[in-house]
Structures are given as structure tokens and as C-alpha cells.
Amino acid sequence: MRYAFIDLLGDIAKWLIIGIVIGGAISYFTPANFVERFLGSDFKAMLIMLVIGIPLYICASGSTPIAAALIVKGMSPGVALVFLLAGWENF
């Protein structure tokens, strides 16, 4: 119980808050047609998200709100999966 509610939460809390803030900023400031135009569902969009996701190298709990915000704005779930898998980090 201590690990689940103290240690694990302490490890992911910072990244989760950062991801929620960035996801909120994407939702608020990014127009929908921008995401649909550049990050729709083609192979080029997957390459773009791969190039963005690799250097970020953030944990899945931090990148999930970002991917969710981009999906709401019109990005394909497959492209979001590329982003999530490229930035995946082991604790």
C-alpha cells in the first residue's frame, strides 16, 4: 500500500501534472484545422510524431494527456500510438 500510494505516486506525479498542463494548452490554443492538416492519419504524420516523441522521452503517464488532447483536435489514434510508444520510458 505504501508503494502504491506514496512511492509510485511520487514518481509519476510531476510528469502527470506536466502532461495535463501541456494537454490543456494544446486543447485551448491549437486550432482544430491545424492538427487535422499536419497530423491527420497518414504516414507523414506518424514520422512527425516519431521525431517529436523520441527526444521528449517522457513517461506514458505524462504523454497520455498530450496524446488525448491531440486526438480530440483531430489526430488519428494510430498516430497518437506512435507518439506514446516513441516516448515511452521505463522507471
C-alpha positions in Angstrom: 0.0 0.0 0.0 2.8 2.4 0.8 4.4 1.8 -2.6 1.2 2.3 -4.5 0.1 5.5 -2.8 3.3 7.1 -1.8 6.3 5.9 -3.8 4.7 5.3 -7.2 2.6 8.5 -6.9 5.7 10.4 -6.0 7.5 9.1 -9.1 4.8 9.9 -11.6 3.0 13.0 -10.1 5.4 15.6 -11.6 5.2 14.2 -15.1 1.5 13.7 -14.9 0.9 17.3 -13.9 3.2 18.5 -16.7 1.4 16.3 -19.2 -2.0 17.6 -18.1 -0.8 21.2 -18.4 0.6 20.7 -21.8 -2.5 18.8 -22.9 -4.7 21.6 -21.7 -2.6 24.2 -23.5 -2.9 22.2 -26.7 -6.6 22.0 -26.3 -7.0 25.7 -25.6 -4.5 27.3 -28.0 -4.3 24.9 -31.0 -6.9 25.3 -33.7 -8.5 22.0 -34.8 -7.7 22.5 -38.5 -4.0 22.8 -37.7 -3.9 19.3 -36.2 -6.1 17.8 -38.9 -3.9 19.3 -41.6 -0.5 18.3 -40.3 -1.1 15.4 -38.0 -4.1 13.6 -39.6 -3.7 9.9 -40.3 -1.1 9.4 -43.0 2.5 8.0 -42.8 4.0 11.5 -42.8 2.1 12.3 -39.6 3.5 9.1 -38.0 7.0 10.2 -38.9 6.4 13.7 -37.5 5.2 12.3 -34.2 8.1 9.8 -34.1 10.5 12.7 -34.5 8.7 14.7 -31.7 8.3 11.7 -29.3 11.9 10.3 -29.3 13.6 13.4 -27.9 10.9 14.1 -25.4 11.4 10.6 -23.8 8.7 11.2 -21.2 6.8 8.5 -19.3 3.5 7.2 -20.5 1.5 8.9 -17.7 2.8 12.3 -18.8 2.4 11.8 -22.5 -1.1 10.3 -22.4 -2.9 13.7 -21.7 -0.9 15.2 -24.6 -2.0 12.4 -27.0 -5.6 12.7 -25.8 -5.7 16.4 -26.5 -4.2 15.8 -30.0 -6.8 13.1 -30.7 -9.6 15.4 -29.7 -8.2 18.1 -32.0 -8.3 15.6 -35.0 -5.2 13.5 -34.9 -5.6 9.8 -35.7 -5.4 7.4 -32.7 -2.7 5.4 -34.7 -0.5 8.5 -34.9 -1.0 9.1 -31.2 0.0 5.5 -30.5 3.3 6.2 -32.4 3.9 9.2 -30.1 3.1 7.2 -27.0 5.4 4.3 -28.0 8.3 6.6 -29.1 8.3 8.5 -25.9 7.9 5.5 -23.6 10.3 5.4 -20.6 10.9 2.7 -18.0 11.0 3.9 -14.4 
